Amino acid sequence: MPEHRPTDNSPRHPWRTPLLLTEFIALAVLVGSMALLGNIANDGTRLNTAWLAIPALASLLVFVSFIGLMYLRWVAAAQANRETRHKVVFALLTLTLLGVWVFGIARTWLSIG
């Protein structure tokens, strides 16, 4: 029996593809840089803390693109009568996610120094 899929005739948002590409490319850079930094640390070589900017920026890009995709899914697609509520909840979620990122990066930098 064929699977029934609802048809969605709404056009895709123009930011969806760039956000997806950014998220996955930044995730690949993050994983690659973490593996590279792990190998350098295992060799006993002294690691310059400036190299930590690469995974930090990559993780920020992952977070920002993830937040952008959530915005498109939750707020941009919301009905007009619920849009304000969605924006408030989304703003709180965004502040929380970015706050956790800042806290993690700050703790990492302070533990190295």
N, CA, C and O atoms as a GROMACS GRO file, in nm:
protein
  452
    1MET      N    1   0.084  -0.116   0.000
    1MET     CA    2   0.000   0.000   0.000
    1MET      C    3   0.090   0.124   0.000
    1MET      O    4   0.181   0.132   0.082
    2PRO      N    5   0.066   0.221  -0.089
    2PRO     CA    6   0.152   0.339  -0.095
    2PRO      C    7   0.135   0.426   0.030
    2PRO      O    8   0.027   0.436   0.088
    3GLU      N    9   0.245   0.488   0.067
    3GLU     CA   10   0.245   0.573   0.184
    3GLU      C   11   0.181   0.708   0.151
    3GLU      O   12   0.211   0.767   0.048
    4HIS      N   13   0.094   0.755   0.239
    4HIS     CA   14   0.027   0.883   0.218
    4HIS      C   15   0.111   0.994   0.281
    4HIS      O   16   0.142   0.990   0.400
    5ARG      N   17   0.147   1.090   0.202
    5ARG     CA   18   0.222   1.205   0.251
    5ARG      C   19   0.142   1.331   0.223
    5ARG      O   20   0.092   1.351   0.112
    6PRO      N   21   0.129   1.415   0.324
    6PRO     CA   22   0.057   1.540   0.300
    6PRO      C   23   0.136   1.628   0.205
    6PRO      O   24   0.259   1.634   0.210
    7THR      N   25   0.064   1.695   0.119
    7THR     CA   26   0.131   1.784   0.024
    7THR      C   27   0.148   1.920   0.087
    7THR      O   28   0.057   1.972   0.152
    8ASP      N   29   0.264   1.977   0.067
    8ASP     CA   30   0.294   2.109   0.119
    8ASP      C   31   0.325   2.199   0.001
    8ASP      O   32   0.432   2.190  -0.059
    9ASN      N   33   0.230   2.285  -0.032
    9ASN     CA   34   0.247   2.371  -0.149
    9ASN      C   35   0.311   2.505  -0.114
    9ASN      O   36   0.330   2.589  -0.201
   10SER      N   37   0.345   2.524   0.014
   10SER     CA   38   0.405   2.650   0.052
   10SER      C   39   0.550   2.655   0.003
   10SER      O   40   0.621   2.555   0.010
   11PRO      N   41   0.593   2.771  -0.045
   11PRO     CA   42   0.731   2.782  -0.093
   11PRO      C   43   0.830   2.775   0.022
   11PRO      O   44   0.799   2.817   0.134
   12ARG      N   45   0.946   2.723  -0.006
   12ARG     CA   46   1.052   2.717   0.097
   12ARG      C   47   1.108   2.856   0.117
   12ARG      O   48   1.118   2.937   0.025
   13HIS      N   49   1.146   2.880   0.242
   13HIS     CA   50   1.205   3.009   0.274
   13HIS      C   51   1.343   3.019   0.210
   13HIS      O   52   1.417   2.920   0.210
   14PRO      N   53   1.380   3.135   0.156
   14PRO     CA   54   1.509   3.147   0.088
   14PRO      C   55   1.630   3.130   0.179
   14PRO      O   56   1.740   3.105   0.130
   15TRP      N   57   1.614   3.144   0.310
   15TRP     CA   58   1.726   3.129   0.402
   15TRP      C   59   1.748   2.985   0.444
   15TRP      O   60   1.849   2.954   0.507
   16ARG      N   61   1.655   2.895   0.412
   16ARG     CA   62   1.664   2.757   0.462
   16ARG      C   63   1.790   2.686   0.411
   16ARG      O   64   1.864   2.628   0.491
   17THR      N   65   1.814   2.690   0.283
   17THR     CA   66   1.930   2.618   0.227
   17THR      C   67   2.063   2.676   0.276
   17THR      O   68   2.150   2.600   0.316
   18PRO      N   69   2.082   2.810   0.275
   18PRO     CA   70   2.209   2.861   0.329
   18PRO      C   71   2.230   2.826   0.477
   18PRO      O   72   2.342   2.799   0.518
   19LEU      N   73   2.123   2.827   0.555
   19LEU     CA   74   2.136   2.792   0.696
   19LEU      C   75   2.173   2.645   0.714
   19LEU      O   76   2.257   2.612   0.798
   20LEU      N   77   2.111   2.558   0.635
   20LEU     CA   78   2.146   2.416   0.643
   20LEU      C   79   2.291   2.392   0.602
   20LEU      O   80   2.363   2.317   0.668
   21LEU      N   81   2.333   2.457   0.493
   21LEU     CA   82   2.472   2.442   0.449
   21LEU      C   83   2.569   2.493   0.555
   21LEU      O   84   2.670   2.428   0.584
   22THR      N   85   2.540   2.609   0.611
   22THR     CA   86   2.625   2.665   0.715
   22THR      C   87   2.634   2.572   0.835
   22THR      O   88   2.743   2.549   0.889
   23GLU      N   89   2.520   2.518   0.876
   23GLU     CA   90   2.519   2.431   0.993
   23GLU      C   91   2.605   2.306   0.972
   23GLU      O   92   2.685   2.271   1.058
   24PHE      N   93   2.589   2.240   0.858
   24PHE     CA   94   2.662   2.116   0.837
   24PHE      C   95   2.810   2.139   0.805
   24PHE      O   96   2.894   2.059   0.845
   25ILE      N   97   2.842   2.245   0.735
   25ILE     CA   98   2.983   2.276   0.710
   25ILE      C   99   3.052   2.314   0.841
   25ILE      O  100   3.164   2.269   0.867
   26ALA      N  101   2.986   2.396   0.923
   26ALA     CA  102   3.045   2.435   1.052
   26ALA      C  103   3.058   2.314   1.143
   26ALA      O  104   3.154   2.304   1.219
   27LEU      N  105   2.962   2.222   1.137
   27LEU     CA  106   2.971   2.101   1.218
   27LEU      C  107   3.089   2.015   1.174
   27LEU      O  108   3.159   1.958   1.258
   28ALA      N  109   3.111   2.005   1.043
   28ALA     CA  110   3.227   1.930   0.993
   28ALA      C  111   3.358   1.996   1.036
   28ALA      O  112   3.452   1.927   1.075
   29VAL      N  113   3.364   2.128   1.029
   29VAL     CA  114   3.484   2.201   1.074
   29VAL      C  115   3.505   2.181   1.224
   29VAL      O  116   3.617   2.161   1.269
   30LEU      N  117   3.396   2.185   1.300
   30LEU     CA  118   3.405   2.166   1.445
   30LEU      C  119   3.459   2.027   1.480
   30LEU      O  120   3.552   2.015   1.560
   31VAL      N  121   3.403   1.925   1.420
   31VAL     CA  122   3.448   1.788   1.448
   31VAL      C  123   3.592   1.769   1.402
   31VAL      O  124   3.673   1.710   1.473
   32GLY      N  125   3.624   1.819   1.282
   32GLY     CA  126   3.760   1.807   1.231
   32GLY      C  127   3.863   1.880   1.317
   32GLY      O  128   3.971   1.827   1.344
   33SER      N  129   3.828   2.000   1.360
   33SER     CA  130   3.923   2.076   1.442
   33SER      C  131   3.940   2.013   1.580
   33SER      O  132   4.050   2.014   1.635
   34MET      N  133   3.832   1.957   1.634
   34MET     CA  134   3.844   1.890   1.764
   34MET      C  135   3.933   1.766   1.752
   34MET      O  136   4.013   1.738   1.841
   35ALA      N  137   3.918   1.691   1.642
   35ALA     CA  138   4.004   1.574   1.622
   35ALA      C  139   4.149   1.616   1.604
   35ALA      O  140   4.239   1.554   1.661
   36LEU      N  141   4.172   1.721   1.527
   36LEU     CA  142   4.308   1.769   1.505
   36LEU      C  143   4.370   1.820   1.635
   36LEU      O  144   4.486   1.789   1.665
   37LEU      N  145   4.295   1.898   1.712
   37LEU     CA  146   4.348   1.948   1.839
   37LEU      C  147   4.370   1.835   1.939
   37LEU      O  148   4.462   1.841   2.020
   38GLY      N  149   4.286   1.732   1.934
   38GLY     CA  150   4.307   1.616   2.020
   38GLY      C  151   4.434   1.542   1.986
   38GLY      O  152   4.507   1.497   2.074
   39ASN      N  153   4.463   1.529   1.856
   39ASN     CA  154   4.587   1.463   1.813
   39ASN      C  155   4.710   1.545   1.853
   39ASN      O  156   4.811   1.489   1.894
   40ILE      N  157   4.699   1.677   1.842
   40ILE     CA  158   4.811   1.763   1.880
   40ILE      C  159   4.836   1.752   2.030
   40ILE      O  160   4.951   1.745   2.074
   41ALA      N  161   4.728   1.750   2.108
   41ALA     CA  162   4.743   1.741   2.254
   41ALA      C  163   4.800   1.606   2.295
   41ALA      O  164   4.876   1.598   2.392
   42ASN      N  165   4.766   1.499   2.223
   42ASN     CA  166   4.818   1.366   2.255
   42ASN      C  167   4.967   1.354   2.223
   42ASN      O  168   5.036   1.272   2.284
   43ASP      N  169   5.016   1.433   2.130
   43ASP     CA  170   5.158   1.430   2.095
   43ASP      C  171   5.244   1.497   2.200
   43ASP      O  172   5.367   1.484   2.198
   44GLY      N  173   5.182   1.568   2.292
   44GLY     CA  174   5.258   1.637   2.396
   44GLY      C  175   5.305   1.775   2.354
   44GLY      O  176   5.374   1.842   2.430
   45THR      N  177   5.267   1.817   2.236
   45THR     CA  178   5.306   1.948   2.187
   45THR      C  179   5.225   2.055   2.260
   45THR      O  180   5.105   2.038   2.286
   46ARG      N  181   5.291   2.164   2.294
   46ARG     CA  182   5.222   2.276   2.360
   46ARG      C  183   5.127   2.340   2.260
   46ARG      O  184   5.169   2.378   2.151
   47LEU      N  185   5.001   2.351   2.297
   47LEU     CA  186   4.897   2.404   2.208
   47LEU      C  187   4.881   2.554   2.230
   47LEU      O  188   4.862   2.599   2.343
   48ASN      N  189   4.889   2.629   2.122
   48ASN     CA  190   4.864   2.772   2.129
   48ASN      C  191   4.714   2.793   2.145
   48ASN      O  192   4.635   2.738   2.068
   49THR      N  193   4.675   2.871   2.245
   49THR     CA  194   4.532   2.889   2.273
   49THR      C  195   4.457   2.958   2.160
   49THR      O  196   4.334   2.950   2.154
   50ALA      N  197   4.528   3.024   2.071
   50ALA     CA  198   4.461   3.088   1.957
   50ALA      C  199   4.396   2.985   1.866
   50ALA      O  200   4.298   3.015   1.798
   51TRP      N  201   4.449   2.862   1.864
   51TRP     CA  202   4.390   2.756   1.782
   51TRP      C  203   4.249   2.719   1.830
   51TRP      O  204   4.171   2.662   1.754
   52LEU      N  205   4.219   2.749   1.954
   52LEU     CA  206   4.085   2.719   2.006
   52LEU      C  207   3.977   2.809   1.947
   52LEU      O  208   3.858   2.782   1.962
   53ALA      N  209   4.019   2.915   1.880
   53ALA     CA  210   3.922   3.002   1.814
   53ALA      C  211   3.849   2.930   1.700
   53ALA      O  212   3.734   2.961   1.670
   54ILE      N  213   3.916   2.834   1.638
   54ILE     CA  214   3.854   2.762   1.526
   54ILE      C  215   3.733   2.681   1.574
   54ILE      O  216   3.624   2.701   1.520
   55PRO      N  217   3.746   2.591   1.672
   55PRO     CA  218   3.626   2.521   1.717
   55PRO      C  219   3.524   2.613   1.785
   55PRO      O  220   3.404   2.586   1.780
   56ALA      N  221   3.571   2.721   1.849
   56ALA     CA  222   3.477   2.813   1.913
   56ALA      C  223   3.390   2.882   1.808
   56ALA      O  224   3.268   2.889   1.824
   57LEU      N  225   3.451   2.932   1.703
   57LEU     CA  226   3.374   2.998   1.597
   57LEU      C  227   3.286   2.898   1.521
   57LEU      O  228   3.173   2.930   1.484
   58ALA      N  229   3.338   2.778   1.499
   58ALA     CA  230   3.257   2.676   1.432
   58ALA      C  231   3.135   2.638   1.516
   58ALA      O  232   3.025   2.622   1.462
   59SER      N  233   3.154   2.626   1.647
   59SER     CA  234   3.040   2.592   1.731
   59SER      C  235   2.939   2.707   1.736
   59SER      O  236   2.819   2.684   1.743
   60LEU      N  237   2.989   2.832   1.732
   60LEU     CA  238   2.898   2.946   1.727
   60LEU      C  239   2.816   2.944   1.598
   60LEU      O  240   2.695   2.970   1.600
   61LEU      N  241   2.880   2.913   1.487
   61LEU     CA  242   2.807   2.903   1.360
   61LEU      C  243   2.704   2.791   1.362
   61LEU      O  244   2.595   2.807   1.308
   62VAL      N  245   2.738   2.679   1.425
   62VAL     CA  246   2.641   2.570   1.437
   62VAL      C  247   2.520   2.617   1.517
   62VAL      O  248   2.405   2.594   1.478
   63PHE      N  249   2.546   2.685   1.630
   63PHE     CA  250   2.436   2.734   1.713
   63PHE      C  251   2.351   2.837   1.639
   63PHE      O  252   2.228   2.829   1.641
   64VAL      N  253   2.415   2.934   1.574
   64VAL     CA  254   2.341   3.041   1.508
   64VAL      C  255   2.258   2.986   1.392
   64VAL      O  256   2.143   3.027   1.375
   65SER      N  257   2.313   2.896   1.314
   65SER     CA  258   2.235   2.840   1.203
   65SER      C  259   2.122   2.751   1.255
   65SER      O  260   2.014   2.749   1.197
   66PHE      N  261   2.147   2.677   1.363
   66PHE     CA  262   2.041   2.597   1.425
   66PHE      C  263   1.928   2.687   1.475
   66PHE      O  264   1.811   2.656   1.457
   67ILE      N  265   1.964   2.798   1.539
   67ILE     CA  266   1.865   2.893   1.587
   67ILE      C  267   1.789   2.954   1.470
   67ILE      O  268   1.667   2.972   1.477
   68GLY      N  269   1.859   2.986   1.362
   68GLY     CA  270   1.792   3.040   1.243
   68GLY      C  271   1.693   2.943   1.184
   68GLY      O  272   1.583   2.982   1.145
   69LEU      N  273   1.730   2.815   1.178
   69LEU     CA  274   1.637   2.714   1.126
   69LEU      C  275   1.518   2.696   1.219
   69LEU      O  276   1.406   2.675   1.172
   70MET      N  277   1.541   2.705   1.350
   70MET     CA  278   1.428   2.697   1.443
   70MET      C  279   1.335   2.817   1.424
   70MET      O  280   1.213   2.803   1.431
   71TYR      N  281   1.392   2.933   1.398
   71TYR     CA  282   1.309   3.052   1.375
   71TYR      C  283   1.219   3.030   1.254
   71TYR      O  284   1.100   3.059   1.258
   72LEU      N  285   1.278   2.979   1.147
   72LEU     CA  286   1.197   2.955   1.026
   72LEU      C  287   1.086   2.854   1.052
   72LEU      O  288   0.976   2.868   0.999
   73ARG      N  289   1.115   2.754   1.132
   73ARG     CA  290   1.019   2.648   1.159
   73ARG      C  291   0.909   2.692   1.255
   73ARG      O  292   0.793   2.657   1.236
   74TRP      N  293   0.946   2.769   1.358
   74TRP     CA  294   0.849   2.803   1.463
   74TRP      C  295   0.784   2.939   1.444
   74TRP      O  296   0.662   2.951   1.454
   75VAL      N  297   0.863   3.041   1.417
   75VAL     CA  298   0.810   3.177   1.416
   75VAL      C  299   0.762   3.218   1.278
   75VAL      O  300   0.650   3.269   1.264
   76ALA      N  301   0.843   3.198   1.176
   76ALA     CA  302   0.806   3.241   1.042
   76ALA      C  303   0.684   3.164   0.990
   76ALA      O  304   0.607   3.216   0.909
   77ALA      N  305   0.666   3.041   1.037
   77ALA     CA  306   0.553   2.960   0.991
   77ALA      C  307   0.433   2.968   1.085
   77ALA      O  308   0.332   2.902   1.062
   78ALA      N  309   0.442   3.049   1.190
   78ALA     CA  310   0.333   3.058   1.288
   78ALA      C  311   0.215   3.138   1.232
   78ALA      O  312   0.231   3.223   1.145
   79GLN      N  313   0.099   3.106   1.284
   79GLN     CA  314  -0.020   3.182   1.247
   79GLN      C  315  -0.010   3.321   1.308
   79GLN      O  316   0.054   3.340   1.411
   80ALA      N  317  -0.074   3.416   1.245
   80ALA     CA  318  -0.061   3.555   1.287
   80ALA      C  319  -0.108   3.578   1.432
   80ALA      O  320  -0.050   3.660   1.503
   81ASN      N  321  -0.210   3.507   1.474
   81ASN     CA  322  -0.262   3.529   1.609
   81ASN      C  323  -0.172   3.470   1.717
   81ASN      O  324  -0.188   3.504   1.834
   82ARG      N  325  -0.080   3.384   1.682
   82ARG     CA  326   0.012   3.323   1.778
   82ARG      C  327   0.156   3.369   1.759
   82ARG      O  328   0.246   3.323   1.829
   83GLU      N  329   0.178   3.458   1.665
   83GLU     CA  330   0.314   3.498   1.630
   83GLU      C  331   0.387   3.564   1.748
   83GLU      O  332   0.505   3.538   1.769
   84THR      N  333   0.320   3.649   1.824
   84THR     CA  334   0.384   3.717   1.936
   84THR      C  335   0.429   3.618   2.041
   84THR      O  336   0.540   3.629   2.093
   85ARG      N  337   0.345   3.522   2.073
   85ARG     CA  338   0.382   3.420   2.173
   85ARG      C  339   0.502   3.340   2.125
   85ARG      O  340   0.593   3.311   2.203
   86HIS      N  341   0.502   3.304   1.997
   86HIS     CA  342   0.615   3.228   1.942
   86HIS      C  343   0.744   3.310   1.948
   86HIS      O  344   0.850   3.256   1.976
   87LYS      N  345   0.734   3.439   1.920
   87LYS     CA  346   0.853   3.524   1.923
   87LYS      C  347   0.910   3.536   2.064
   87LYS      O  348   1.032   3.534   2.082
   88VAL      N  349   0.823   3.547   2.164
   88VAL     CA  350   0.870   3.559   2.302
   88VAL      C  351   0.939   3.430   2.347
   88VAL      O  352   1.047   3.433   2.405
   89VAL      N  353   0.876   3.316   2.320
   89VAL     CA  354   0.935   3.187   2.356
   89VAL      C  355   1.065   3.166   2.281
   89VAL      O  356   1.162   3.117   2.337
   90PHE      N  357   1.066   3.202   2.154
   90PHE     CA  358   1.186   3.185   2.074
   90PHE      C  359   1.300   3.275   2.125
   90PHE      O  360   1.415   3.232   2.130
   91ALA      N  361   1.268   3.397   2.163
   91ALA     CA  362   1.370   3.488   2.216
   91ALA      C  363   1.430   3.432   2.345
   91ALA      O  364   1.552   3.440   2.365
   92LEU      N  365   1.348   3.378   2.432
   92LEU     CA  366   1.398   3.318   2.556
   92LEU      C  367   1.487   3.197   2.527
   92LEU      O  368   1.591   3.179   2.589
   93LEU      N  369   1.445   3.114   2.433
   93LEU     CA  370   1.524   2.997   2.394
   93LEU      C  371   1.657   3.040   2.333
   93LEU      O  372   1.761   2.980   2.362
   94THR      N  373   1.654   3.141   2.249
   94THR     CA  374   1.777   3.191   2.186
   94THR      C  375   1.874   3.245   2.290
   94THR      O  376   1.993   3.213   2.287
   95LEU      N  377   1.823   3.325   2.382
   95LEU     CA  378   1.910   3.378   2.488
   95LEU      C  379   1.968   3.266   2.574
   95LEU      O  380   2.084   3.274   2.614
   96THR      N  381   1.890   3.164   2.601
   96THR     CA  382   1.939   3.052   2.680
   96THR      C  383   2.049   2.977   2.606
   96THR      O  384   2.154   2.948   2.664
   97LEU      N  385   2.026   2.945   2.479
   97LEU     CA  386   2.126   2.871   2.402
   97LEU      C  387   2.256   2.950   2.387
   97LEU      O  388   2.365   2.895   2.404
   98LEU      N  389   2.245   3.077   2.355
   98LEU     CA  390   2.366   3.158   2.339
   98LEU      C  391   2.434   3.180   2.474
   98LEU      O  392   2.557   3.189   2.479
   99GLY      N  393   2.358   3.190   2.581
   99GLY     CA  394   2.417   3.202   2.714
   99GLY      C  395   2.496   3.078   2.752
   99GLY      O  396   2.604   3.089   2.810
  100VAL      N  397   2.442   2.962   2.720
  100VAL     CA  398   2.514   2.836   2.747
  100VAL      C  399   2.642   2.832   2.665
  100VAL      O  400   2.746   2.787   2.714
  101TRP      N  401   2.635   2.877   2.540
  101TRP     CA  402   2.755   2.878   2.455
  101TRP      C  403   2.860   2.971   2.514
  101TRP      O  404   2.977   2.932   2.525
  102VAL      N  405   2.822   3.092   2.552
  102VAL     CA  406   2.916   3.188   2.609
  102VAL      C  407   2.976   3.133   2.738
  102VAL      O  408   3.097   3.144   2.760
  103PHE      N  409   2.894   3.073   2.823
  103PHE     CA  410   2.943   3.016   2.948
  103PHE      C  411   3.044   2.905   2.921
  103PHE      O  412   3.149   2.899   2.985
  104GLY      N  413   3.014   2.816   2.826
  104GLY     CA  414   3.106   2.708   2.793
  104GLY      C  415   3.238   2.756   2.737
  104GLY      O  416   3.344   2.706   2.774
  105ILE      N  417   3.233   2.854   2.649
  105ILE     CA  418   3.355   2.909   2.590
  105ILE      C  419   3.436   2.981   2.698
  105ILE      O  420   3.558   2.966   2.703
  106ALA      N  421   3.370   3.059   2.782
  106ALA     CA  422   3.441   3.131   2.888
  106ALA      C  423   3.507   3.034   2.985
  106ALA      O  424   3.622   3.054   3.025
  107ARG      N  425   3.437   2.929   3.024
  107ARG     CA  426   3.495   2.829   3.116
  107ARG      C  427   3.615   2.759   3.052
  107ARG      O  428   3.714   2.732   3.119
  108THR      N  429   3.605   2.730   2.924
  108THR     CA  430   3.716   2.665   2.854
  108THR      C  431   3.839   2.756   2.853
  108THR      O  432   3.949   2.711   2.885
  109TRP      N  433   3.820   2.882   2.816
  109TRP     CA  434   3.933   2.974   2.809
  109TRP      C  435   3.993   2.998   2.946
  109TRP      O  436   4.115   3.006   2.960
  110LEU      N  437   3.909   3.010   3.049
  110LEU     CA  438   3.960   3.032   3.185
  110LEU      C  439   4.034   2.909   3.239
  110LEU      O  440   4.129   2.924   3.315
  111SER      N  441   3.990   2.791   3.202
  111SER     CA  442   4.057   2.671   3.252
  111SER      C  443   4.193   2.651   3.187
  111SER      O  444   4.280   2.586   3.245
  112ILE      N  445   4.212   2.705   3.068
  112ILE     CA  446   4.341   2.692   3.000
  112ILE      C  447   4.441   2.793   3.054
  112ILE      O  448   4.559   2.763   3.069
  113GLY      N  449   4.392   2.913   3.085
  113GLY     CA  450   4.481   3.021   3.127
  113GLY      C  451   4.524   3.016   3.266
  113GLY      O  452   4.598   3.103   3.311
   0.00000   0.00000   0.00000
